[in-house]
């Protein structure tokens, strides 16, 4: 489990606080016995969001950041709301 979060964090340049959050999320996903594909999809979307918030510490990320990210996906990237 640590290998996956370390690899994702290294590839994306995420700091230690983001790594800890990824690790916690991965632990919760696995405790709930989600499929590997669901795990991969969640990790991918959360990593995209964390990269999008570059420059902010995880403590500074707010609800408005999530709203702006989702709006960006819908308007600029044409991502479906059901994704």
Buried (B, 14 or more C-beta within 10 A) or exposed (E): EEEBBEEBBEEBEBEEEBBBBBBEBBEEBEEEEBEEEEBEEBBEBBBBBBEBBEEEEBEEBEEEBEEEBEEEBEEEEEEEEEE
